[in-house]
């Protein structure tokens, strides 16, 4: 029973993260148009956002969330 519960929790945590990635991307996109960042930081944010989207598409949701969190940090979100 404990193994079944652990399996269910493991599988559902990936699903939760999968649904969190698009929300994080939307938040970044919304802030990009009004962000007052120097070009190097803006390029870094855009690169992290793109990386996060690709990782999400590849099913690597933990890594995607980490990249998107870094982009949000640079944007001050």
Contact map, one row per residue, 1 for C-alpha under 8 A:
11111000000000000000000000000000000000000000000000000000000000000000000000000
11111100000000000000000000000000000000000000000000000000000000000000000000000
11111110000000000000000000000000000000000000000000000000000000000000000000000
11111111000000000000000000000000000000000000000000000000000000000000000000000
11111111100000000000000000000000000000000000000000000000000000000000000000000
01111111110000000000000000000000000000000000000000000000000000000000000000000
00111111111000000000000000000000000000000000000000000000000000000000000000000
00011111111100000000000000000000000000000000000000000000000000000000000000000
00001111111110000000000000000000000000000000000000000000000000000000000000000
00000111111111000000000000000000000000000000000000000000000000000000000000000
00000011111111100000000000000000000000000000000000000000000000000000000000000
00000001111111110000000000000000000000000000000000000000000000000000000000000
00000000111111111000000000000000000000000000000000000000000000000000000000000
00000000011111111100000000000000000000000000000000000000000011000000000000000
00000000001111111110000000000000000000000000000000000000000000000000000000000
00000000000111111111000000000000000000000000000000000000000000000000000000000
00000000000011111111100000000000000000000000000000000000000011001000000000000
00000000000001111111110000000000000000000000000000000001001010000000000000000
00000000000000111111111000000000000000000000000000000000000000000000000000000
00000000000000011111111100000000000000000000000000000000000000001000000000000
00000000000000001111111110000000000000000000000000011001000010011001000000000
00000000000000000111111111000000000000000000000000001000000000000000000000000
00000000000000000011111111100000000000000000000000000000000000000000000000000
00000000000000000001111111110000000000000000000000000000000000001001100000000
00000000000000000000111111111000000000000000000010011000000000000001000000000
00000000000000000000011111111100000000000000000000000000000000000000000000000
00000000000000000000001111111110000000000000000000000000000000000000000000000
00000000000000000000000111111111000000000000000010000000000000000001001100100
00000000000000000000000011111111100000000000000000000000000000000000000000000
00000000000000000000000001111111110000000000000000000000000000000000000000000
00000000000000000000000000111111111000000000000000000000000000000000000000100
00000000000000000000000000011111111000000000000000000000000000000000000000100
00000000000000000000000000001111111000000000000000000000000000000000000000000
00000000000000000000000000000111111100000000000000000000000000000000000000000
00000000000000000000000000000011111110000000000000000000000000000000000000100
00000000000000000000000000000000011111000000000000000000000000000000000000000
00000000000000000000000000000000001111101100000000000000000000000000000000100
00000000000000000000000000000000000111111100000000000000000000000000000000000
00000000000000000000000000000000000011111110000000000000000000000000000000000
00000000000000000000000000000000000001111111000000000000000000000000000000000
00000000000000000000000000000000000011111111100000000000000000000000000001000
00000000000000000000000000000000000011111111110000000000000000000000000000000
00000000000000000000000000000000000000111111111000000000000000000000000000000
00000000000000000000000000000000000000011111111100000000000000000000001000000
00000000000000000000000000000000000000001111111110000000000000000000011101100
00000000000000000000000000000000000000000111111111000000000000000000001000000
00000000000000000000000000000000000000000011111111100000000000000000000000000
00000000000000000000000000000000000000000001111111110000000000000011011000000
00000000000000000000000010010000000000000000111111111000000000000011001000000
00000000000000000000000000000000000000000000011111111100000000000000000000000
00000000000000000000000000000000000000000000001111111110000000010010000000000
00000000000000000000100010000000000000000000000111111111000000111111000000000
00000000000000000000110010000000000000000000000011111111100000010000000000000
00000000000000000000000000000000000000000000000001111111110000010000000000000
00000000000000000000000000000000000000000000000000111111111110110000000000000
00000000000000000100100000000000000000000000000000011111111110010000000000000
00000000000000000000000000000000000000000000000000001111111100000000000000000
00000000000000000000000000000000000000000000000000000111111100000000000000000
00000000000000000100000000000000000000000000000000000011111110000000000000000
00000000000000000000000000000000000000000000000000000011111111110000000000000
00000000000001001100100000000000000000000000000000000011001111111000000000000
00000000000001001000000000000000000000000000000000000000000111111100000000000
00000000000000000000000000000000000000000000000000010010000111111110000000000
00000000000000000000100000000000000000000000000000111111000111111111000000000
00000000000000001001100100000000000000000000000000010000000011111111100000000
00000000000000000000000000000000000000000000000000010000000001111111110000000
00000000000000000000000000000000000000000000000110110000000000111111111000000
00000000000000000000100110010000000000000000000110010000000000011111111100000
00000000000000000000000100000000000000000000000000000000000000001111111110000
00000000000000000000000000000000000000000000100100000000000000000111111111000
00000000000000000000000000010000000000000001110110000000000000000011111111100
00000000000000000000000000010000000000000000100000000000000000000001111111111
00000000000000000000000000000000000000000000000000000000000000000000111111111
00000000000000000000000000000000000000001000100000000000000000000000011111111
00000000000000000000000000010011001010000000100000000000000000000000001111111
00000000000000000000000000000000000000000000000000000000000000000000000111111
00000000000000000000000000000000000000000000000000000000000000000000000111111
